[in-house]
Amino acid sequence: MAHSIQLGLHDPGDDERETQLQDAFQDLVDGAISPQDAARAIDGIITSDCQEAYEAYRSWQASAEKQSDNESVPGPQPAGWQKYLWDCFGMSAMKMAAESPAQDRLVDLFKELQNLPRHTVPWLCNGEMIEKTLWELTRQNSYDYFDQWMWELDQGHFVCGNVGGDPNVATSYINFSAFQARLFGSHIAAITRLSALMRLSSIGIPRAGTLDEHDKVSRAAPRVRAAAQWIFYADEALYEMCEKGALVSIGSPRWTRLRWDAWKTKFDAVGTDARFDEETRQCATKVSDRMSALQTRGLGDRPSVIDAFGFLIPEEDDDDEEDER
């Protein structure tokens, strides 16, 4: 069957269960299965593999006591599966257009994994057989390394990649940014440290006539559009954080209205700068208008992102300074 979006997760060396997991993602994106069914399928794949690997390892241990030349067998590795799963999330997100409904299905899949009953599977860790709990995906444990793996993908593909010079890399970054913004805006995962919006202040807009002016503007454009995804899909959550002066964690910079205003000022500047391409200017203007509309109507009666994630609201401090980094 023809796929609505070709994820391209398959590699020639993948085993049967890896292929099954990839197929679950492809079927989800195609709308052939629900996020709930995809989550159950993924749980079954990982659980079955770990249990079979455990039994094979125990059998090898028993035979190795009698025949020392027996070749060792790998034990169960649920942590490896978890890393592979998160990689499928990130790589899939890069292939889905930022505005695609398939992005919402991917976000819903993560939520359904959070809703699965937590259970343990055997894990051979540093030569010792222990147990690992699956589907304990909370802010307190960084979503079982999901946050870290998204950071590694971000660093490898986009921080070190040629976002401004390769249109394909730029598109992947914008798509990846939209996925993470959706996770935050839906109150499913708090991963703001990866936000392209947080890097907006570091995007330099060169003065007219400066050296490499055109190249600098071209490199900045996709990063501006990636940052814009956070306003498109998480504007209310971000505005609440800034309006209420939230802290993500003790010791982190406090969110304030100054931060929100700085973002808007940057988008305003890009929207009126003829050196940027039309798509980027229109995107920046749309974002600025959206921010203005939200400021006018206010938050209203809506679920609180601060309550959802347990963020802190410190007492007012006259000496508190905003850190935009």
URHU-V442012 format. One record per pair of residues at least 12 apart in sequence whose ideal C-beta (glycine too) atoms are under 6 Angstrom apart, sorted by the first residue. I is the first residue (numbers start at 1). J is the second residue. If there is no record, write none. Layout:
[[I | J] [I | J]]
This chain:
[[3 | 30] [4 | 30] [5 | 29] [5 | 95] [5 | 96] [5 | 102] [7 | 26] [7 | 92] [7 | 95] [9 | 22] [9 | 88] [10 | 22] [17 | 45] [17 | 49] [20 | 45] [21 | 45] [24 | 38] [24 | 41] [24 | 42] [25 | 88] [25 | 92] [28 | 105] [28 | 109] [29 | 102] [35 | 105] [35 | 108] [35 | 109] [35 | 112] [36 | 112] [38 | 109] [39 | 112] [39 | 113] [39 | 116] [43 | 116] [46 | 81] [47 | 121] [50 | 76] [50 | 78] [50 | 121] [50 | 122] [53 | 75] [53 | 76] [54 | 76] [54 | 122] [56 | 73] [57 | 73] [57 | 75] [60 | 73] [75 | 124] [76 | 122] [76 | 123] [76 | 124] [78 | 121] [78 | 123] [78 | 132] [86 | 146] [86 | 149] [90 | 150] [90 | 153] [93 | 175] [93 | 176] [93 | 179] [94 | 172] [94 | 175] [94 | 176] [96 | 175] [98 | 174] [98 | 175] [98 | 178] [98 | 229] [103 | 178] [103 | 179] [103 | 182] [107 | 182] [107 | 183] [107 | 186] [111 | 188] [113 | 135] [114 | 137] [116 | 135] [118 | 133] [118 | 135] [118 | 136] [119 | 134] [120 | 133] [139 | 190] [139 | 309] [143 | 189] [147 | 191] [150 | 194] [151 | 194] [154 | 194] [158 | 173] [163 | 222] [164 | 218] [164 | 219] [170 | 222] [173 | 226] [174 | 225] [174 | 226] [177 | 196] [177 | 226] [177 | 229] [178 | 229] [180 | 194] [181 | 229] [181 | 230] [181 | 233] [181 | 234] [182 | 233] [184 | 234] [184 | 237] [185 | 233] [185 | 234] [185 | 237] [187 | 305] [187 | 308] [190 | 309] [195 | 230] [196 | 226] [196 | 227] [197 | 227] [197 | 230] [200 | 227] [200 | 263] [200 | 266] [201 | 324] [203 | 220] [203 | 223] [217 | 275] [221 | 276] [221 | 280] [224 | 270] [224 | 280] [225 | 280] [225 | 283] [228 | 283] [228 | 287] [231 | 287] [231 | 290] [235 | 294] [237 | 305] [239 | 294] [240 | 299] [240 | 305] [241 | 255] [242 | 255] [242 | 257] [242 | 259] [242 | 260] [244 | 313] [246 | 306] [246 | 311] [246 | 313] [247 | 312] [247 | 314] [248 | 311] [253 | 323] [254 | 320] [256 | 322] [258 | 322] [262 | 324] [264 | 288] [264 | 291] [267 | 284] [267 | 287] [267 | 288] [268 | 288] [270 | 284] [271 | 284] [271 | 285] [271 | 288]]
